[in-house]
Amino acid sequence: MLQPWLTSELDTVPGFARFLTVDEINQGFEELAARWPEVASLRRVGTSRLGEPMWCLTVGDGPLHALVGAMPHPNEPIGGLTVVHLARRLCEDPGLRARTGYTWHIVACLDPDGTRLNEGWFAGPFTKSHYGRHFYRPAGDEQVEWTFPFAYKDAYFDQVMPETLALMRLIDDTRPAFMTTLHNAELGGAFFYLTRPEPELHKVLTALPARYGVPLHAGEPEHPSVRQLDEAVFQTPDMREAYDYAEKMGQDPVAVVGGAASDSYAARYGTLGLAAELPYWIDPAAADRTPTEILYADLLLKEAAELRETAELLDEVLEGVRADVVSDSPFLRASRFFVPLVRVTAETNELRAAQDDSARPATVAERASGEGTVHSFRLRFGGMLLRALEGELAIGNGTPAIRRHAASLTRTYAKWCADAESGTPDETIPIGNLVAIQYGSILAGAAQAAASRS
């Protein structure tokens, strides 16, 4: 299933003990450009909202262009290691450059500001609790990957961030045949997004995780509007389809969708887009399609009830400190965005439970996926709200309300961590294996894109 040349490349990926910081990725690119000036050049392609330079390393001189960007979501750092390894291999191996036939444009970090707010967990320990307490994910209108222009029916978005604008310019300048922004998930199995069906590529992508003992995801898709192309291979999410789905379900679609993503923007150039979603922890149930004794509708309702309870508790904290907070920190902005989204997710589950096709047994993978969503939302968004309150306390804004709610949420969060860590410990996947799967998917995707152009 994996061609010998690709297997050989996978074997070049070393082991890693931790993830790279923004400074370390940038330093890696600088060293490569200095060591191989005849094949690599480093240039600044943008500036973050806090004034951080955004760097792109261009390697090779092939007729086709490939665009790779790390950390469009700053809590997903596998890509930082992957881009440095990809760039190094392309610089040092003329045979690999010739085989790919590309000019490669590799962006060190698409959201340096947000990534720095996650660096507290990059060196471990790699537990769910430690991850959640140092987690940061920007509000929707502050995410690079979801702030591309979008206009559809009553939805309109044009609040393009500087980081997004930098990626837009790079897409327009290079008109890539292949593009990937490097993502990863948290728990479960591996899965992939493609902007169009590529059956031969599906086979390679699903074989990559198996080489490292990582199961394929057989649970819930990230959104019910997402279409499945093959086992663990999905059509890249389309905001128009998310809008139509919400509208069909009786929800306000404008409240559900925001901006478009990079793959939607690049579609004008016929670009093949790929994203590899890889977990930090293996859930043994992730690939288990065995029916359970629980109806799928009941599973959805159970998850909805737990998500509603979570949203109500977090909303009570937000409302309780609303009059006292002064910082407008990124953690507060993110909390104000995501807490209502938890409630919307619960509502979506309730509506889905009423559909005729939900009157069937849930699978083991679906049950595990639902439970994992609840734990993930609690640890992610509870952790960010705690960081927001701790930030207020750190600047001396320790009002009685802030101190009271910080203490209460700390106790609740400890219980949520214990619940998430209970039962059979989830296996932490070696970081080098995750980088290898992502690296292999890039090379395989680029090869398929080139073949489709010939």
C-alpha positions as CSV (number, residue, x, y, z in Angstrom):
1,M,0.0,0.0,0.0
2,L,2.9,2.4,0.8
3,Q,5.4,2.7,-2.0
4,P,9.1,2.0,-1.1
5,W,10.2,5.6,-1.6
6,L,7.5,6.8,0.8
7,T,8.4,4.1,3.4
8,S,12.0,5.1,3.1
9,E,11.1,8.8,3.8
10,L,9.0,7.8,6.8
11,D,12.1,6.1,8.3
12,T,13.9,9.5,8.3
13,V,11.6,10.9,11.0
14,P,13.4,10.7,14.4
15,G,11.8,10.4,17.8
16,F,10.8,13.5,19.7
17,A,10.3,14.1,23.4
18,R,8.3,17.3,23.1
19,F,6.8,19.9,20.7
20,L,8.7,22.9,19.3
21,T,8.0,26.5,20.4
22,V,7.5,29.3,17.9
23,D,11.0,30.5,18.5
24,E,12.4,27.1,17.9
25,I,10.6,26.6,14.6
26,N,11.7,30.0,13.4
27,Q,15.3,29.2,14.4
28,G,15.1,25.9,12.6
29,F,14.1,27.7,9.4
30,E,16.8,30.3,9.8
31,E,19.4,27.6,10.1
32,L,18.2,25.8,7.0
33,A,18.2,28.9,4.9
34,A,21.7,29.8,6.1
35,R,23.1,26.2,5.5
36,W,21.5,25.7,2.0
37,P,21.2,29.1,0.4
38,E,21.4,27.7,-3.1
39,V,18.1,25.8,-2.7
40,A,16.2,27.6,0.2
41,S,15.3,31.2,0.9
42,L,13.5,32.6,3.9
43,R,11.2,35.6,3.6
44,R,8.7,37.4,5.8
45,V,5.1,37.0,4.5
46,G,3.1,38.7,7.2
47,T,2.7,40.1,10.7
48,S,0.6,38.8,13.5
49,R,-1.8,41.0,15.4
50,L,0.8,41.4,18.2
51,G,3.5,42.3,15.8
52,E,5.1,38.8,15.4
53,P,6.8,38.3,12.0
54,M,5.5,35.3,10.0
55,W,8.2,33.4,8.0
56,C,8.0,31.3,4.9
57,L,10.8,29.0,3.7
58,T,10.8,28.4,0.0
59,V,12.7,25.3,-1.1
60,G,13.3,23.9,-4.7
61,D,12.4,25.2,-8.1
62,G,9.8,22.7,-9.5
63,P,7.1,23.8,-12.0
64,L,4.3,23.0,-9.5
65,H,3.8,24.9,-6.2
66,A,3.0,23.3,-2.8
67,L,1.9,25.3,0.2
68,V,2.3,24.0,3.8
69,G,1.5,25.9,6.9
70,A,1.9,24.9,10.6
71,M,-0.4,25.7,13.5
72,P,-3.4,27.3,11.9
73,H,-5.0,26.3,15.2
74,P,-2.5,27.0,18.0
75,N,-3.3,24.0,20.2
76,E,-2.3,21.7,17.4
77,P,1.6,21.7,17.4
78,I,2.5,18.5,15.6
79,G,2.9,20.6,12.5
80,G,5.7,22.6,14.0
81,L,8.0,19.5,14.0
82,T,6.6,18.3,10.7
83,V,7.5,21.5,8.8
84,V,11.0,21.6,10.1
85,H,11.5,18.0,9.2
86,L,10.0,18.5,5.7
87,A,12.1,21.5,5.1
88,R,15.3,19.8,6.2
89,R,14.7,16.8,4.0
90,L,13.9,18.9,1.0
91,C,17.0,21.0,1.6
92,E,19.4,18.1,2.1
93,D,18.1,15.6,-0.5
94,P,18.1,16.7,-4.2
95,G,16.5,13.4,-5.1
96,L,13.5,14.1,-2.9
97,R,13.1,17.6,-4.5
98,A,13.3,16.1,-8.0
99,R,10.8,13.3,-7.1
100,T,8.2,15.8,-5.8
101,G,8.6,18.2,-8.8
102,Y,7.5,21.1,-6.6
103,T,8.6,24.5,-5.4
104,W,7.7,24.2,-1.7
105,H,6.5,27.2,0.3
106,I,6.5,26.3,4.0
107,V,5.1,28.7,6.6
108,A,6.7,28.3,10.1
109,C,3.6,29.2,12.1
110,L,0.3,30.6,11.0
111,D,-0.8,31.8,14.5
112,P,2.3,32.7,16.5
113,D,0.4,34.7,19.1
114,G,-2.0,31.9,19.9
115,T,0.7,29.2,19.8
116,R,2.7,31.0,22.4
117,L,-0.3,30.7,24.8
118,N,-0.2,26.9,24.4
119,E,3.6,26.4,25.0
120,G,3.0,25.6,28.6
121,W,2.1,22.0,27.8
122,F,4.4,21.4,24.8
123,A,7.1,19.8,27.0
124,G,4.6,17.6,28.9
125,P,3.6,15.8,31.0
126,F,1.2,14.7,28.2
127,T,-1.8,14.2,30.3
128,K,-5.3,15.5,29.5
129,S,-5.3,17.5,32.7
130,H,-2.0,19.2,32.0
131,Y,-3.1,19.8,28.4
132,G,-6.4,21.4,29.5
133,R,-4.8,23.7,32.1
134,H,-2.5,25.2,29.5
135,F,-4.9,25.0,26.6
136,Y,-5.8,28.0,24.4
137,R,-8.0,28.1,21.3
138,P,-8.9,31.6,19.9
139,A,-12.5,32.7,19.5
140,G,-13.9,31.9,16.1
141,D,-13.3,35.3,14.6
142,E,-9.7,35.2,15.8
143,Q,-8.8,31.8,14.1
144,V,-6.6,31.9,11.0
145,E,-8.3,28.9,9.5
146,W,-11.9,30.2,9.9
147,T,-11.6,33.9,9.0
148,F,-11.4,33.7,5.2
149,P,-14.1,35.8,3.4
150,F,-17.5,34.1,3.2
151,A,-20.8,35.1,1.8
152,Y,-23.8,32.7,1.5
153,K,-27.5,33.4,1.8
154,D,-27.8,35.6,5.0
155,A,-24.2,34.9,6.2
156,Y,-21.5,37.4,5.4
157,F,-18.0,37.5,6.9
158,D,-15.1,39.9,5.9
159,Q,-13.3,40.4,9.2
160,V,-10.0,39.0,7.8
161,M,-7.2,39.0,10.3
162,P,-3.6,40.0,9.3
163,E,-2.5,36.4,9.7
164,T,-5.3,35.2,7.4
165,L,-4.5,38.0,4.9
166,A,-0.8,36.7,4.8
167,L,-2.0,33.2,3.9
168,M,-4.4,34.6,1.3
169,R,-1.6,36.5,-0.4
170,L,0.6,33.5,-0.4
171,I,-2.2,31.4,-2.0
172,D,-2.7,34.0,-4.6
173,D,1.0,34.4,-5.3
174,T,1.7,30.6,-5.6
175,R,-1.6,29.2,-6.9
176,P,-0.7,25.9,-5.3
177,A,-1.4,22.5,-6.9
178,F,-1.3,21.1,-3.4
179,M,-1.9,22.7,0.0
180,T,-2.1,21.5,3.6
181,T,-2.5,23.5,6.8
182,L,-1.4,21.1,9.5
183,H,-4.0,20.1,12.1
184,N,-4.4,17.5,14.7
185,A,-7.1,16.2,17.0
186,E,-6.9,15.1,20.7
187,L,-8.3,11.6,21.4
188,G,-9.4,8.6,19.4
189,G,-8.3,7.6,16.0
190,A,-6.7,9.2,12.9
191,F,-8.8,10.7,10.1
192,F,-8.2,12.9,7.0
193,Y,-9.9,15.6,5.1
194,L,-9.7,16.1,1.4
195,T,-11.2,18.8,-0.8
196,R,-12.1,16.2,-3.4
197,P,-12.3,12.4,-3.7
198,E,-8.9,10.8,-4.6
199,P,-9.5,7.1,-4.2
200,E,-5.8,6.1,-4.7
201,L,-4.7,8.6,-2.1
202,H,-7.4,7.3,0.3
203,K,-5.6,4.0,0.4
204,V,-2.3,5.5,1.2
205,L,-3.6,7.8,3.9
206,T,-5.5,5.1,5.8
207,A,-2.4,2.8,5.6
208,L,-0.1,5.4,7.2
209,P,-1.6,5.3,10.8
210,A,-1.7,1.5,10.7
211,R,2.1,1.5,10.2
212,Y,2.4,3.0,13.7
213,G,-0.4,1.2,15.4
214,V,-2.8,4.2,15.4
215,P,-6.4,3.2,14.8
216,L,-8.6,4.9,12.2
217,H,-11.5,7.0,13.5
218,A,-14.8,5.3,13.3
219,G,-16.8,7.6,15.6
220,E,-18.7,10.8,15.0
221,P,-17.5,13.3,12.4
222,E,-16.6,16.8,13.7
223,H,-19.9,18.2,12.3
224,P,-23.0,16.2,11.1
225,S,-22.9,18.1,7.8
226,V,-19.5,16.6,7.0
227,R,-19.6,13.9,4.2
228,Q,-17.6,10.7,4.4
229,L,-15.6,9.8,1.3
230,D,-14.0,6.6,2.6
231,E,-13.1,4.9,5.8
232,A,-11.6,7.7,8.0
233,V,-11.5,10.0,5.0
234,F,-13.9,13.0,4.9
235,Q,-14.8,15.8,2.5
236,T,-13.3,19.0,3.9
237,P,-16.0,20.9,5.8
238,D,-17.8,23.5,3.8
239,M,-19.5,26.4,5.5
240,R,-22.3,26.5,3.0
241,E,-23.2,22.9,3.9
242,A,-22.9,23.7,7.6
243,Y,-25.3,26.7,7.0
244,D,-27.8,24.5,5.0
245,Y,-27.7,21.8,7.7
246,A,-28.4,24.3,10.5
247,E,-31.2,25.9,8.5
248,K,-32.7,22.4,7.8
249,M,-32.6,21.6,11.6
250,G,-34.4,24.9,12.5
251,Q,-31.4,26.6,14.0
252,D,-30.1,30.1,13.2
253,P,-27.4,29.3,10.6
254,V,-25.8,32.8,10.9
255,A,-25.1,32.1,14.6
256,V,-23.5,28.7,13.7
257,V,-21.2,29.6,10.8
258,G,-18.4,32.2,10.6
259,G,-15.7,32.7,8.0
260,A,-14.5,30.2,5.4
261,A,-11.3,28.2,5.5
262,S,-8.1,28.3,3.4
263,D,-9.1,25.3,1.2
264,S,-12.3,27.2,0.1
265,Y,-10.2,30.2,-0.9
266,A,-7.7,28.0,-2.8
267,A,-10.4,26.2,-4.7
268,R,-10.3,28.8,-7.4
269,Y,-6.9,27.5,-8.4
270,G,-7.9,23.8,-8.5
271,T,-5.8,23.1,-5.4
272,L,-6.0,19.7,-3.8
273,G,-6.3,20.4,-0.1
274,L,-5.5,17.9,2.6
275,A,-5.6,17.9,6.4
276,A,-4.4,15.0,8.6
277,E,-6.2,14.9,12.0
278,L,-4.1,12.9,14.4
279,P,-4.8,12.4,18.1
280,Y,-2.4,12.7,21.0
281,W,-4.0,9.8,22.8
282,I,-5.2,6.5,21.4
283,D,-8.7,5.5,22.5
284,P,-8.9,1.7,22.0
285,A,-12.6,2.1,21.1
286,A,-12.0,4.6,18.3
287,A,-12.3,2.0,15.5
288,D,-14.8,-0.3,17.1
289,R,-18.0,-0.5,15.0
290,T,-19.7,-3.1,17.3
291,P,-23.3,-2.2,18.1
292,T,-24.0,-1.4,21.7
293,E,-27.2,-1.8,23.8
294,I,-27.7,2.0,23.6
295,L,-29.9,3.6,21.0
296,Y,-28.0,6.3,19.0
297,A,-30.8,8.8,19.8
298,D,-30.3,8.1,23.6
299,L,-26.6,8.6,23.2
300,L,-27.1,11.9,21.5
301,L,-29.5,13.0,24.3
302,K,-27.1,11.9,27.0
303,E,-24.3,13.9,25.5
304,A,-26.6,16.9,25.0
305,A,-27.6,16.9,28.7
306,E,-24.0,16.8,29.8
307,L,-23.0,19.5,27.4
308,R,-25.9,21.7,28.6
309,E,-24.9,21.2,32.2
310,T,-21.3,22.2,31.3
311,A,-22.5,25.3,29.4
312,E,-24.7,26.4,32.3
313,L,-21.9,26.1,34.8
314,L,-19.4,28.0,32.7
315,D,-22.0,30.6,31.8
316,E,-22.7,31.1,35.4
317,V,-19.1,31.9,36.0
318,L,-18.9,34.3,33.0
319,E,-22.0,36.1,34.1
320,G,-20.8,36.2,37.8
321,V,-17.6,38.1,36.9
322,R,-18.9,40.1,33.9
323,A,-19.1,43.4,35.8
324,D,-15.7,43.0,37.4
325,V,-13.3,41.8,34.7
326,V,-11.1,44.5,33.1
327,S,-8.5,42.8,30.9
328,D,-10.5,41.6,27.8
329,S,-7.8,38.9,27.6
330,P,-7.7,36.4,24.8
331,F,-8.8,33.7,27.3
332,L,-11.9,35.8,28.1
333,R,-12.7,36.5,24.5
334,A,-12.4,32.8,23.7
335,S,-14.6,31.8,26.7
336,R,-17.3,34.2,25.6
337,F,-17.2,32.6,22.1
338,F,-17.0,28.9,23.1
339,V,-19.4,28.7,26.0
340,P,-22.5,29.5,23.9
341,L,-21.1,27.1,21.3
342,V,-21.3,24.3,23.8
343,R,-25.0,25.0,24.2
344,V,-25.5,25.1,20.4
345,T,-23.8,21.7,20.2
346,A,-26.2,20.3,22.8
347,E,-29.1,21.7,20.8
348,T,-27.9,20.2,17.6
349,N,-27.7,16.8,19.3
350,E,-31.2,17.1,20.6
351,L,-32.5,17.9,17.1
352,R,-30.5,15.0,15.6
353,A,-31.9,12.6,18.2
354,A,-35.4,13.3,16.9
355,Q,-34.5,12.2,13.4
356,D,-35.7,8.8,12.2
357,D,-32.2,7.6,11.3
358,S,-31.2,8.0,15.0
359,A,-33.4,5.1,16.1
360,R,-30.7,2.5,15.8
361,P,-28.0,1.0,18.1
362,A,-25.0,3.2,18.7
363,T,-21.6,1.7,18.0
364,V,-18.8,1.4,20.5
365,A,-16.8,4.0,18.6
366,E,-19.8,6.5,18.6
367,R,-20.2,6.1,22.3
368,A,-16.5,6.7,22.9
369,S,-16.6,9.7,20.6
370,G,-19.5,11.2,22.4
371,E,-17.9,10.7,25.8
372,G,-14.7,12.1,24.5
373,T,-16.4,15.3,23.2
374,V,-17.9,16.0,26.7
375,H,-14.5,15.6,28.4
376,S,-12.7,17.6,25.7
377,F,-15.2,20.5,26.0
378,R,-15.0,20.6,29.8
379,L,-11.2,20.5,29.9
380,R,-10.6,22.9,27.0
381,F,-13.1,25.6,27.9
382,G,-13.1,25.2,31.6
383,G,-9.3,25.4,31.5
384,M,-9.4,28.6,29.4
385,L,-11.9,30.2,31.7
386,L,-9.7,29.4,34.7
387,R,-6.8,31.0,32.9
388,A,-8.9,34.1,32.3
389,L,-9.8,34.4,36.0
390,E,-6.2,33.7,37.0
391,G,-5.1,36.5,34.7
392,E,-7.5,38.9,36.4
393,L,-6.1,37.9,39.8
394,A,-2.5,38.2,38.5
395,I,-3.0,41.9,37.6
396,G,-4.5,42.6,41.0
397,N,-8.1,42.5,40.1
398,G,-9.1,40.1,42.9
399,T,-12.6,41.2,43.5
400,P,-14.8,39.0,45.8
401,A,-16.8,37.8,42.8
402,I,-13.6,36.9,40.8
403,R,-12.0,35.1,43.8
404,R,-15.2,33.2,44.6
405,H,-15.8,32.0,41.1
406,A,-12.1,31.1,40.5
407,A,-12.2,28.9,43.6
408,S,-15.5,27.3,42.7
409,L,-14.4,26.6,39.1
410,T,-11.0,25.2,40.3
411,R,-12.9,22.6,42.4
412,T,-15.2,21.7,39.5
413,Y,-12.3,21.5,37.1
414,A,-10.4,19.1,39.3
415,K,-13.4,16.8,39.2
416,W,-13.7,17.1,35.4
417,C,-10.0,16.2,35.1
418,A,-10.5,13.1,37.4
419,D,-13.4,12.0,35.3
420,A,-11.5,12.4,32.0
421,E,-8.5,10.5,33.4
422,S,-10.6,7.7,35.0
423,G,-10.8,4.2,33.7
424,T,-8.2,2.6,31.4
425,P,-5.4,5.1,30.8
426,D,-5.3,6.3,27.2
427,E,-2.1,5.5,25.4
428,T,0.0,8.6,24.5
429,I,1.2,8.2,20.9
430,P,4.9,8.8,20.4
431,I,5.4,12.2,19.0
432,G,7.7,11.0,16.3
433,N,5.0,8.6,15.0
434,L,2.5,11.5,14.7
435,V,5.1,13.6,12.8
436,A,5.8,10.6,10.5
437,I,2.1,10.1,9.7
438,Q,1.7,13.8,9.0
439,Y,4.9,13.9,6.9
440,G,3.8,10.9,4.9
441,S,0.4,12.4,4.2
442,I,2.0,15.6,2.8
443,L,4.3,13.7,0.4
444,A,1.5,11.4,-0.7
445,G,-1.0,14.2,-1.1
446,A,1.5,16.3,-3.1
447,A,2.3,13.2,-5.3
448,Q,-1.4,12.7,-6.0
449,A,-1.9,16.4,-6.8
450,A,1.0,16.3,-9.3
451,A,-0.4,13.1,-10.9
452,S,-3.8,14.7,-11.4
453,R,-2.2,17.7,-13.1
454,S,-0.2,15.6,-15.6
